[in-house]
Amino acid sequence: MIRARIEPMTAETFAPFGLLLPPGAPGERPLELIEELQNGRASARPRLSMATVEPKALPLTVAKMERHVHSSQAFAPMDCASYLVMVAPPQVGDGKPDLPRLRAFRVPGDTGINYRAGVWHHPLSPLERAGRFAILTFVDGTEGDEEWADLPQPVVVDP
């Protein structure tokens, strides 16, 4: 069993996996994603989903991770206290989650994230209470939209 301790979330610590989308102050220029939205397939179209997800309790045992090889995936909280983000880069060779480089973060409920294409991540996990999110992914309806990996050993995420 591997243990992962939740780290503070900053733009710098999350940069290897994607982009942190912090709230802007009133009157500030809007944050606009263009180049950061990755779509690696001409046949894929944007899918905007709205999801309400039940909270998860810590410590949390994780046995699977997912990734979108051809698409970035953005999460914008609409009503959330905070949520867990657990990420891992792909291993060189087989492309499975690189567990020694796995990271876990607590994200404030007013902050979004945009995963880069190919980044392994745990499914959306609000912490204190249910959370409602807008989710943007590029899909074409094939198996290439999403890939799942069973972890070789469970990961326990500690607060």
C-alpha positions in Angstrom: 0.0 0.0 0.0 1.2 3.5 -0.9 0.4 6.5 1.2 -0.1 10.0 -0.3 -0.3 13.0 1.9 -2.4 16.0 0.7 -0.2 19.0 -0.2 -1.1 22.6 -0.6 -2.2 23.5 -4.1 -0.3 26.2 -5.9 0.0 27.0 -9.6 3.7 25.9 -9.4 3.1 22.5 -7.8 0.2 21.7 -10.2 2.1 22.9 -13.3 3.4 19.5 -14.4 -0.2 18.2 -14.6 -2.1 21.2 -15.8 -3.3 24.7 -15.0 -4.8 26.0 -11.8 -7.8 28.3 -12.5 -8.0 30.7 -9.6 -10.9 33.1 -9.1 -10.4 36.6 -10.4 -11.1 39.8 -8.5 -14.0 41.9 -9.6 -12.9 44.1 -12.6 -9.9 41.9 -13.4 -9.5 40.7 -16.9 -11.3 37.3 -17.4 -9.1 34.1 -17.4 -9.5 32.7 -20.9 -8.2 29.2 -22.0 -7.4 28.7 -25.6 -4.1 27.0 -26.2 -4.6 25.1 -22.9 -7.6 23.3 -24.2 -6.1 20.3 -25.9 -8.0 18.3 -28.5 -5.8 15.7 -30.3 -8.6 14.3 -32.6 -10.3 16.1 -35.5 -13.3 14.0 -34.9 -13.7 15.0 -31.3 -16.2 17.7 -30.2 -16.4 19.7 -27.0 -18.6 18.2 -24.3 -19.7 20.4 -21.4 -21.1 18.4 -18.5 -22.7 19.5 -15.3 -22.2 17.0 -12.4 -23.2 16.9 -8.7 -20.9 14.6 -6.8 -21.2 13.2 -3.3 -18.3 13.9 -0.9 -15.5 11.5 -0.1 -14.1 11.0 3.4 -10.4 11.0 4.2 -8.4 8.9 4.4 -9.5 7.7 0.9 -8.3 4.4 -0.6 -7.8 4.6 -4.4 -7.6 1.6 -6.6 -8.1 3.1 -10.1 -7.1 6.2 -12.0 -8.3 7.6 -15.3 -6.9 9.7 -18.1 -7.9 11.3 -21.4 -5.1 10.7 -23.8 -6.4 13.0 -26.5 -8.1 15.7 -24.5 -7.5 18.2 -21.7 -10.2 18.2 -19.1 -11.3 21.3 -17.2 -13.3 21.3 -13.9 -15.0 24.5 -12.8 -16.6 24.3 -9.4 -20.0 25.9 -9.3 -20.8 25.0 -5.6 -18.1 23.3 -3.6 -16.3 23.7 -0.3 -13.1 22.0 -1.5 -12.1 18.9 -3.5 -9.3 16.4 -3.8 -7.1 16.2 -6.9 -4.8 13.2 -7.2 -2.6 13.1 -10.2 0.3 11.1 -11.7 2.3 11.4 -14.9 2.4 8.4 -17.2 5.4 6.0 -16.7 8.0 5.8 -19.5 7.4 2.6 -21.3 4.0 1.3 -20.5 2.2 4.6 -19.9 0.5 3.4 -16.7 0.3 5.8 -13.7 3.8 6.6 -12.3 3.0 6.0 -8.6 6.3 7.2 -7.2 5.5 10.6 -8.8 1.9 10.7 -7.7 0.7 13.9 -5.9 -2.5 14.8 -4.0 -3.8 18.3 -3.5 -6.8 19.9 -1.7 -8.3 22.5 -4.1 -10.4 25.4 -2.7 -14.0 25.3 -3.9 -13.6 28.6 -5.8 -10.7 27.4 -7.9 -10.9 25.3 -11.1 -8.3 23.1 -12.7 -7.5 22.0 -16.3 -5.7 18.7 -16.6 -3.3 18.3 -19.6 -4.1 15.6 -22.0 -2.7 12.2 -20.8 -2.4 13.1 -17.1 -3.7 10.3 -14.9 -6.1 11.5 -12.2 -8.5 10.2 -9.7 -12.2 10.9 -10.4 -13.7 14.1 -9.1 -13.9 14.0 -5.2 -15.5 16.8 -3.2 -14.4 16.7 0.4 -16.6 18.4 3.0 -19.9 18.2 1.2 -21.4 17.4 -2.2 -20.0 19.6 -5.0 -21.4 20.8 -8.3 -19.0 21.2 -11.3 -19.0 22.2 -14.9 -16.6 19.8 -16.8 -15.2 20.4 -20.3 -13.7 17.5 -22.3 -13.3 16.7 -26.0 -14.9 13.4 -27.1 -15.8 11.5 -30.2 -17.7 8.6 -28.6 -15.0 6.0 -29.0 -12.9 4.1 -26.5 -10.2 6.7 -27.0 -12.2 9.2 -25.0 -11.2 7.7 -21.6 -8.7 5.2 -20.3 -8.8 3.5 -16.9 -5.9 1.8 -15.0 -6.1 -0.5 -12.0 -3.3 0.5 -9.7 -0.8 -2.3 -8.9 -1.4 -1.5 -5.2 -3.9 0.7 -3.4 -3.0 4.3 -2.6 -4.3 5.8 0.6 -4.7 9.6 0.6 -4.2 11.1 4.1 -5.3 14.5 5.1 
